[in-house]
Amino acid sequence: MDSFEWNKIAGAVLGTLIFILVIGFASEAIFEAPEPAKPGYVVEGVQEEASTTGGTAAPAEEALPDFGTVLPTADAAAGQKISARCEQCHDLSKGGPNKIGPNLWGVVGRARATHPGFSYSGAMSANHDPWRFDTLFKFLKSPAAFVPGTKMSFAGLRSAQDRINLLAWLRQQSDSPVAIPPPAPKSDNAQAPNGAAPATKAPAGTPATPEQPQKDAPLKK
């Protein structure tokens, strides 16, 4: 085979490669779709992506509910269904084993990172305050944000009502359930509608101010 034949083969191969590259560039230009500004939906229980600055972005601060009001009316049965997500890594039965996470029987009111036989992360072990309703409420929203460095990869529960129902169920999983706090007292300085200042009552014994000023009495001659 002479050099002319080799040149034809090399030219054919080179032409084929150029044709493939051109088709690829043309396909990307035709079928390219812009990325959405935000996801269409979020799958609960999947670890959220880390922020561009590193670590997990802290969730927006939310007001705590009045646990003395919401827990007595919470749906513990719904909380039991939600706990199925927890049971992928935790056992909730009395005397049950540790799994990927520690056993959660009696977790409400239990000192943090103290369940026997489980190896906690350094971040979780740095605090041994008891798990209260408020701390569990925040932790369940985003474990990685509440305890940076935790080994728990669960993304959390965005719904406040889901967390309240779950807390009602977890509270019952104990030999001595933690007492529900009394409802918070209502403020006496509640703002009136439309931003008006609340009306104040005159002290007892104070005469009411007349709407129209009285006319001066005629002078006696």
C-alpha positions, 0 to 999 in steps of 0.5 A: 500500500503506497503513501497515497492510500495511507493519506486517503485513510488518514483523511477519511478518519480525520474527516469523520472525527471533525464531522462527529465534533460538529454534530456534537456542538450543534446538538448542544446548541439546539437542545441546551435548556437553562437550569431552573432558578430553584428546584421544582420540589425538595425530597424530604430526608435527602441531605441538602447540598452544601453552600458554596462557602463550605458547610451546610447553610443554616435554615432561616430562623423561625419562631418557636411554637407554644409547646404548652398549646400545640403539644396537647392537640398534636396528632401523635398517630401522625407522628408515629408515621413520620417516625418511620423515617427515623427508624431507618437509622434508629430503634425506638423500642425500649431496650432496643439496640443501637443502629446507625444512630442511637436508640431513641427510647426516652430521648425527650429529656435525656442528656445529649450524647449519653446513650450507652454503647453508642459512639457519638461524634465530637460535635454531638458530644460537645454538649450534654444538655438535655433534649428539650422540646425546643432544642429537638424542634430546631434539631429536627428541622436541620440536624447539620445546621443545629449541630455542625459536624454531626454524623447524622446525614438526615436533611430534616423535616421542614414542616413545623407541624410534622415536627410537633406531631413527631415530638408528641409521639417521641414524648410518649416513648418513655417510662416517664414522659416529660411533662408538657409545659403550661401554655404561655400567658397571653400578653396584656399589651397586645396591639390593637387592630390596624396598629392602633395602641391598645385602649387604656381604662381610667383608674377607678374613681376618675371622672370621665372627660366630657366630649364637649366642654361645658359653657361657662356659668353666667356670672352673678351680678 
